[in-house]
Amino acid sequence: MFAPLARPEVQALRVSQIREVANSALGRSDVLAFWFGESDQPTPAFIRDAAAEALGEGRTFYTHNLGRADLRDQLSAYLSGLHGRDIPVSRVAVTNSGVSALMLAAQAVVSPGDRVVVVTPVWPNVAEIPRILSATLATVSLQPDQGRWRLDLDRLFNALTPDTRALFLNSPNNPTGWTLPAEDRAAVLARCRDLGIWLVADDVYERLNFGPEASAPSFLPLGDDGDRLISVNSFSKAWRMTGWRLGWMVAPPALMDSLGVLLEYNTSCAPDFIQAAAVVALRDGEPHMAGLRAELAAAKDQVLGALRQMPGVEAPEPDGGMYAFFRIDGCADSMALARTLIAEAGLGLAPGGAFGEEGEGWLRWCFAARPEKNAAGLDRLRGFLSR
Ligand SMILES: Cc1ncc(COP(=O)(O)O)c(C=O)c1O
């Protein structure tokens, strides 16, 4: 008899600790949950209406592997405007979510045994996807330093060895909010160029930056058609469309045919009526975006400000994203603390260990919630800590 089990790499995958915590208390009305990375508000009505209209028109068929021409045109115009550099349609592919774009990028460039460098702590999928493809992972960790997160570029460059195949870099980073400064980007890209390393940039939070700029710094203005550069992005966070499962990627024109083939064998294409809604989201979405950005900036100040007033709490300032990543003096086991907070305070947070061992001892709070909900959660944590 042969055991009916998955490949060893798949068996070795860790169950998401965020899910483990959430599943243990999902649906409990006495728990205020901040564990998932999504807004507590539904998708704006004008986007939902556009999808309903497209469904009404019977747009229920397969589309081109790389996405509908009108959506790719719209993405090309949106990205070119945002980054001040022509991003032609020939570099844009529509995907069935950001996570699917990450998987496609990895399938396109990572072979079994390849060395992949990941900056951590990071959303678990960024590290687990190369592992599914039997890559060998090396991590470079961010460090809290005087109230902010920092990446030591020398450590990153030491990790980017000549035998490295790809660097997966998520900025603004989930969970820390760390953002690779514009002035460091050219050096990172140059190092990857010199060594032929693929740079896979997870830009899902690029619009959720807290500065005055319309976007967090990006590699797109720096890269040329010939660069081994892939930018992965999504409608999930910035347009409040998590449940729709729609994303995109910008890749070298030379990779596009391969991505089309991979798309065919993964999902074939994204749903037509959802792509129709995405065209409208991009075209008419900036007023919504401005509102979301202002709400998140206010929520960030509310939650981070309150956390820092609590005894024994360290809460570095995020540059972008929708998370507070903080630690409480004496916490070494974030999973145990997350469970205790559910049981004793009715507060649902994600354990930092979910984001890699560098996140152990920390907790993540998604503050993309109404101010009253954040305030009630903060009260619960304050009460817990004062006991
Ligand atoms: C860093 C990062 N990348 C990608 C994604 C994927 O987003 P989606 O698959 O919903 O498009 C997420 C979602 O949490 C994320 O945090």
The ligand as a MOL file (V3000), in Angstrom:
LIG
                    3D

  0  0  0     0  0            999 V3000
M  V30 BEGIN CTAB
M  V30 COUNTS 16 16 0 0 0
M  V30 BEGIN ATOM
M  V30 1 C 1.2790 41.1450 1.6170 0
M  V30 2 C 0.0840 40.6050 0.9520 0
M  V30 3 N 0.1880 40.2080 -0.3170 0
M  V30 4 C -0.8650 39.7040 -0.9880 0
M  V30 5 C -2.0790 39.6020 -0.3700 0
M  V30 6 C -3.1690 38.9670 -1.1810 0
M  V30 7 O -4.2760 39.6680 -1.4030 0
M  V30 8 P -5.4420 39.0080 -2.2800 0
M  V30 9 O -5.0760 37.6010 -2.5310 0
M  V30 10 O -6.6700 39.1640 -1.4640 0
M  V30 11 O -5.4590 39.8010 -3.5180 0
M  V30 12 C -2.2360 39.9700 0.9700 0
M  V30 13 C -3.5170 39.7730 1.6710 0
M  V30 14 O -3.5870 39.8060 2.8760 0
M  V30 15 C -1.1180 40.5010 1.6310 0
M  V30 16 O -1.1940 40.8860 2.9030 0
M  V30 END ATOM
M  V30 BEGIN BOND
M  V30 1 1 1 2
M  V30 2 1 2 3
M  V30 3 2 2 15
M  V30 4 2 3 4
M  V30 5 1 4 5
M  V30 6 1 5 6
M  V30 7 2 5 12
M  V30 8 1 6 7
M  V30 9 1 7 8
M  V30 10 2 8 9
M  V30 11 1 8 10
M  V30 12 1 8 11
M  V30 13 1 12 13
M  V30 14 1 12 15
M  V30 15 2 13 14
M  V30 16 1 15 16
M  V30 END BOND
M  V30 END CTAB
M  END
